[in-house]
Amino acid sequence: MNHGKSLPVIAALLVAGALYAHEPAKAPSPAAAKASPPVAAVRREGEPDYLHIKEDNEAMERAVETARKTTDKVIAALRSPKANQSRFAVKKPFVEGDQVEHIWLTDVSFDGRLFHGKVDNAPVAIKGVGLGQEVSVAPNEISDWMYIENARLVGGYTIVAMCHHMSPAEKQQFEKNAGCKIE
């Protein structure tokens, strides 16, 4: 069952807004920890920006926890989508060695046990998965979920967490590019 498709207007929302990777914890010096921003953008020619989030980002950890606790909401919407709901997606953490990259899956369905979808952007650090590849993920393993309802983001907890690091002007531009309101 197809409840949405990858749209160029949502690319910023799905990648720049919430894709993140983390590396094994390293103990930075206190000065480096204070100077180091929680988010670092990696520019990619021909691809949306990739955001690297520090592993110890509490807001992102809370966002993932909230997404996992509320999967029943996206499952209910997927089972009986309304005409004003679109762009269903779930974010799956892909692991290779000590690298973890969280990537959005679109064209999402739920079979009662697993979410199924297509990898929506080219991975940066993970080599074992590719753009458009069909994959599955259990509800308790996702790192986020989202859909758009009445031009507003529903779910997207990691996206909301990222917006807290944006200036009002950046957030306004982000919402314009994404084609939805983020609250």
N, C-alpha and C positions, 0 to 999 in steps of 0.2 A: 504494500500500500504506500503510495507516494503522497506525502502531505506537504511538500515544499520542494523547491529546487534551488540550487546554488544561483544566487543573483549577484551581479557585479556590485550593486549598491550596498549589499550586506558584507562585502569582503572586508571592509575596514572594521566592521563590528565583530566579525568572526575571528579575524586574525589580529589586527592591531589592538583590538580591545581586550583580548583575553587569552590569546595563545601564550603559554609560558612554559619554560623549561627550568629545571634546576639541577644542580650538580650536588655531589655529596658535600655535606657540611664541612666547612673549613673554618678554623678559628681566625678571623681577621683581627688585626690589632684594633684596640678601641678607637683610635683616631681614624683608621681606615673604615671601620664600621659606621662611624658618624658621617664621614665624608662621602661614602658610597651611597648613591641614590637607590631606593628600593626597586626601581624599574630602569632598564637600559634598552633603548631601541636599537635594533640591528636592521640597517637598511639593506634591501635586496632588490636589485634591478629586475624589473618586470614582475615582481611579487609584492604583496603587501608587506609592511614592516613586521618584523618578528620582535616580540618583547620578551626580554629575559628578566624574570622576577627572582629576587633573592629568595633562597629556600626558606628562610626564617620569616617571611612576610606574613605577619599574623592576620592581616585583613584577607589575604588570599586563602590562608588556611581556613578561616571562618567561612569564607564564601564556598569553598569546596564542601565543607561540613554541612552547610545549609542546603546546598544543591542535593547532596545525598539524602538528607532527611526529608526532602520535599519531592522526590521523584514521582510520588503518587499523583501530583498535580499535572505533570507533563504526560504521564501515562494516561490519565483520564482524558486529557485534551487530544492525545493521539488516537485514542479509541473512538472518540466522538467529536471530531473537529467541527468547529463552528465556521461559518462563512467568513467571519472577521478574524480568523486565526490563520497564520501562515509562517513560513520559514522555521519550521521545527528543526532543532539541532541538539545534539548532545556532545559533550567533550569527553574524549577518552585519553587517559594517560598511556602512552606507548613507552615501553622500557627496553633499553638495550644496554646491557652491562650496568654501569652506574649513571647512565644518562636517562632522564625522563623528559619526554616532550608531550605536552597536552595539546591535542589537535581536535578541532571540531569535525563532527560527522553530520552530513546533511542527507536529505532524502530519507529521513528517519522513519522506521516502523518499530513496533513492539509486538513480539509474538507471545507475550504472557510470561516469558522468562528472560529474554534478552532484547536489547535495542540492537537494531541493524541499521547501518548507514554507510555512506561513502565518504572517504577521507576528502575534506574540502580544500585543503591547501598543501602545497609541497612541504614536506618536513625539512627541518634545518639540520638537526643533529642525528636523527634516527634514519637509518638506511633501509630497514627491513619492511617499510611500508611506503606506498606511493600515492600520489594524487589520484582520486577516483576509485581507489581500491575499496571493495566492499569488506567491511569488518563488523564484528559484533562486540558488545560490551554488556556486562551485567549492571543492573541499576545501582548496586552497592559499590561499583568500581568507577562510575563516572566522576568527572571533576566539575561538571556543570551541565546545565540544560537550559534551553531557551525556546521561545517562540514569540512572534509578534501578534498582538491583539489590539485592534483599533489604533494602529500606528504607535503602540507603546510596547516596550520590551517587557516580557514576562519571564521571570527566572533571570538567567544571565548574571548570576551573582558575581562571577569573576569579572565580568564587564563592568558592573557597578563598582566593584572594588578598584578597578583600574581608573574609573572616572574620578575617584577621589584624589588621584595624583595629577589631574589635569586642571589647568586654569579655567575660569568660566568661558573664556573665548575658545580655548581648545575643545572643551566639552561641547559647546555650541556647534563648532565645526564638525566634530565627531558625529553628533546627532544628525546634522545635515547630510553628511556622507552616508551614514547608516540608514537614513530614511525612517527613523523612529525616535521617539522620546525615551530617554533613559532617566528613571527617577530613583 
